[in-house]
Amino acid sequence: RYLNPLDINTIKGSALKTKKLLLIEEGYGTVTAEVLAQLIESLGDKYVESHRLYSKFETLGVNKEHEEDVIVNAAKIEAKLKAVL
């Protein structure tokens, strides 16, 4: 709902309300980087504590342990949320 087209005003409104933003992406961080760039440009002199969580830029093999280390999962999201809040 917020990504296509990117509704930066909705994201900005939420971020200004809470003064915090956590962007999560299963990919390599390119989408979250764009969202953050647009948000910073639209905020002007207002401050929002921002954090990003995205997958490591590595080639995945068939090893499950390696996959869990590289890809964003529920445990990583929970840990990041606890750290941010």
ZAMITI-178001 format. One record per residue (C-alpha): residue number from 1; residue in one letter; y, x, z. Coordinates in Angstrom, 1 decimal, always signed. Layout:
<filos>
+-----+------+--------+--------+--------+
| pos | code |  north |   east |     up |
+-----+------+--------+--------+--------+
| NUM |    a |      Y |      X |      Z |
...
+-----+------+--------+--------+--------+
</filos>
This chain:
<filos>
+-----+------+--------+--------+--------+
| pos | code |  north |   east |     up |
+-----+------+--------+--------+--------+
|   1 |    r |   +0.0 |   +0.0 |   +0.0 |
|   2 |    y |   +2.4 |   +2.9 |   +0.7 |
|   3 |    l |   +1.3 |   +5.4 |   -1.9 |
|   4 |    n |   +1.5 |   +3.8 |   -5.2 |
|   5 |    p |   +4.3 |   +3.5 |   -5.7 |
|   6 |    l |   +5.3 |   +5.6 |   -2.7 |
|   7 |    d |   +7.2 |   +3.4 |   -0.3 |
|   8 |    i |   +9.1 |   +6.1 |   +1.5 |
|   9 |    n |  +11.4 |   +3.6 |   +3.3 |
|  10 |    t |   +8.5 |   +2.0 |   +5.1 |
|  11 |    i |   +7.1 |   +5.4 |   +6.2 |
|  12 |    k |  +10.7 |   +6.5 |   +7.1 |
|  13 |    g |  +11.2 |   +3.4 |   +9.2 |
|  14 |    s |   +8.0 |   +3.9 |  +11.2 |
|  15 |    a |   +8.7 |   +7.6 |  +11.7 |
|  16 |    l |  +12.3 |   +6.9 |  +12.9 |
|  17 |    k |  +11.0 |   +4.3 |  +15.3 |
|  18 |    t |   +8.4 |   +6.6 |  +16.9 |
|  19 |    k |  +10.0 |   +9.9 |  +16.2 |
|  20 |    k |   +6.6 |  +11.2 |  +15.2 |
|  21 |    l |   +4.6 |  +11.3 |  +12.0 |
|  22 |    l |   +1.0 |  +12.3 |  +11.3 |
|  23 |    l |   +0.0 |  +12.6 |   +7.7 |
|  24 |    i |   -3.8 |  +12.7 |   +7.1 |
|  25 |    e |   -5.4 |  +13.5 |   +3.7 |
|  26 |    e |   -9.0 |  +14.2 |   +2.8 |
|  27 |    g |   -7.8 |  +16.3 |   -0.1 |
|  28 |    y |   -6.1 |  +19.7 |   +0.1 |
|  29 |    g |   -2.7 |  +18.6 |   +1.4 |
|  30 |    t |   -0.8 |  +18.0 |   -1.9 |
|  31 |    v |   -0.2 |  +14.3 |   -1.3 |
|  32 |    t |   +0.9 |  +14.8 |   +2.3 |
|  33 |    a |   +3.2 |  +17.6 |   +1.2 |
|  34 |    e |   +4.9 |  +15.3 |   -1.3 |
|  35 |    v |   +5.3 |  +12.5 |   +1.3 |
|  36 |    l |   +6.7 |  +15.0 |   +3.8 |
|  37 |    a |   +9.1 |  +16.5 |   +1.3 |
|  38 |    q |  +10.4 |  +13.0 |   +0.3 |
|  39 |    l |  +10.7 |  +12.0 |   +4.0 |
|  40 |    i |  +12.7 |  +15.1 |   +4.9 |
|  41 |    e |  +15.0 |  +14.6 |   +1.9 |
|  42 |    s |  +15.6 |  +11.0 |   +3.0 |
|  43 |    l |  +16.1 |  +11.7 |   +6.7 |
|  44 |    g |  +19.2 |  +13.8 |   +6.4 |
|  45 |    d |  +20.1 |  +15.1 |   +9.8 |
|  46 |    k |  +17.6 |  +12.9 |  +11.7 |
|  47 |    y |  +14.7 |  +14.6 |  +13.4 |
|  48 |    v |  +11.1 |  +13.4 |  +13.3 |
|  49 |    e |   +8.2 |  +15.5 |  +14.8 |
|  50 |    s |   +5.8 |  +15.8 |  +11.9 |
|  51 |    h |   +2.2 |  +17.0 |  +11.6 |
|  52 |    r |   -0.3 |  +17.2 |   +8.7 |
|  53 |    l |   -4.1 |  +17.2 |   +8.7 |
|  54 |    y |   -6.0 |  +18.0 |   +5.5 |
|  55 |    s |   -9.2 |  +19.6 |   +4.3 |
|  56 |    k |   -9.5 |  +23.3 |   +4.0 |
|  57 |    f |   -9.2 |  +24.7 |   +0.5 |
|  58 |    e |  -12.7 |  +25.9 |   +0.1 |
|  59 |    t |  -15.6 |  +25.3 |   -2.3 |
|  60 |    l |  -18.2 |  +23.0 |   -0.7 |
|  61 |    g |  -21.8 |  +23.9 |   -0.8 |
|  62 |    v |  -24.8 |  +21.9 |   +0.3 |
|  63 |    n |  -24.6 |  +23.0 |   +4.0 |
|  64 |    k |  -23.7 |  +20.1 |   +6.2 |
|  65 |    e |  -22.2 |  +22.2 |   +8.9 |
|  66 |    h |  -19.9 |  +23.9 |   +6.4 |
|  67 |    e |  -18.9 |  +20.5 |   +5.0 |
|  68 |    e |  -18.0 |  +19.2 |   +8.5 |
|  69 |    d |  -15.9 |  +22.3 |   +9.0 |
|  70 |    v |  -14.0 |  +21.9 |   +5.7 |
|  71 |    i |  -13.4 |  +18.1 |   +5.4 |
|  72 |    v |  -11.2 |  +15.9 |   +7.5 |
|  73 |    n |  -13.4 |  +13.7 |   +9.7 |
|  74 |    a |  -13.0 |  +11.2 |  +12.6 |
|  75 |    a |  -13.3 |  +13.9 |  +15.3 |
|  76 |    k |  -10.6 |  +16.0 |  +13.7 |
|  77 |    i |   -8.3 |  +13.0 |  +13.4 |
|  78 |    e |   -8.9 |  +12.1 |  +17.0 |
|  79 |    a |   -8.2 |  +15.6 |  +18.2 |
|  80 |    k |   -5.0 |  +15.8 |  +16.2 |
|  81 |    l |   -3.8 |  +12.4 |  +17.5 |
|  82 |    k |   -4.4 |  +13.6 |  +21.1 |
|  83 |    a |   -2.5 |  +16.8 |  +20.4 |
|  84 |    v |   +0.5 |  +14.9 |  +18.8 |
|  85 |    l |   +0.7 |  +12.1 |  +21.4 |
+-----+------+--------+--------+--------+
</filos>
